[in-house]
Amino acid sequence: MDIVGHVKHMIAMLTHTTKKGKPKVLKKCLLPVTGYGVVNMIVTDLAVMDVTPEGLVLREVAPGYTPEEIQSLTEPTFIISGDLKEIPLA
């Protein structure tokens, strides 16, 4: 609770899907939460998304993936950034 209440920028890091291929980035959290509306960015193995009042903004995609493929693995619809980039691996 101390972390969520006292930081200015919160990044959630997770795998994009479950072991069964279901989305982990959901419209509504199904697990107990410590604070609502505190995450500013979501970083997964497939994408980097900003959390904004307008919704999720896809900023970067993993090499070999298209925004459409990422969307099919993401429950909420996201906005594609005008300067969408590939996640650098080096």
KETI-507438 format. One record per residue (C-alpha): residue in three letters; x, y, z. Coordinates in steps of 0.001 Angstrom, whole numbers, plus 524288, in hexadecimal, padded with zeros to 5 digits. Each point is the difference from the previous one (the first is absolute). Layout:
% residues N
AlaXYZ...
***
This chain:
% residues 90
Met800008000080000Asp80B288095E802E4Ile804FD7FEBB7F20DVal7F300803197F99DGly7FD4080B6D808C0His80CFE806EB7FED4Val805487FEB87F23ALys7FE27808F07F465His802397F5C27F578Met7FC077F1A380107Ile803F27F5DC7F5D6Ala7F9947F2987FFA6Met808C97F5657FA4FLeu7FA247F2F07FC1CThr7FF167F5DA7F56BHis7F5BA803DD7F617Thr7F8557F348800D6Thr7FDB47F4C68094ELys8061A7F2A87FDA7Lys7F3567FC797F907Gly8011180BE77F6ECLys7F5538082A8066EPro8021780EBF80149Lys805888054A80CB5Val7FD8980E2B7FC1CLeu7F193800FC80358Lys7F54A80A368002ALys7FE347FDA180E8ECys809217F9A4809D3Leu7FAE87F3078051CLeu809817FF3F80B70Pro8001D807F180C95Val8063280D477FD8FThr8076B8090F808EBGly7FC7680C447F87FTyr7F7EB803C57F42CGly804E5808CE7F51DVal80E2F8000280472Val806917F8E77F494Asn8058D8092E7F5A5Met806857F6137F727Ile7FECF7F1807FCFAVal80C1D7F8DC7FB27Thr7FE6C7F1F77FB4DAsp808177F67D7F834Leu7F86A8045B7F3D9Ala7FCEC80E6A801BFVal801B580CDB80717Met7F36D80788802ADAsp7FD3A80CC9806C5Val7F3E7800A18088CThr7F91880CED7FD1FPro7F291805A980304Glu7FC917FD397F1BDGly804027F1B080167Leu80BED7F7BA7FD41Val809AB805647F617Leu808867F5E97F92FArg80DC2805E47FF6DGlu808AF7F4627FC97Val7FE5A7F2307FAD8Ala809167F44B800C5Pro8078D7FC9C7F3A0Gly7F7F97F77B7F6FCTyr7F2D0804688054FThr7F613809397F9F4Pro7F6DD8090380780Glu7F4BD7F7627FB62Glu806487F3F180605Ile802458074380CC4Gln7F1D7804B87FFE4Ser7FB1B7F2067FE72Leu8073F7FCAF80CA7Thr7FB3A80C1080769Glu7F23A801248057DPro7FE2980ECE7FFA3Thr800EA806C97F2E0Phe80C0C808957FF73Ile803FB80C0D7F872Ile80BCA7FE497F718Ser80A1680A9680237Gly8039E8085A7F445Asp80E4F7FCD9802AALeu7FE7E7F15B80270Lys80D4E7F97480155Glu8059C7F265800C2Ile805727FC3A80D55Pro80ED68000F7FECBLeu8061E7F32D80455Ala80E24804448009E
***
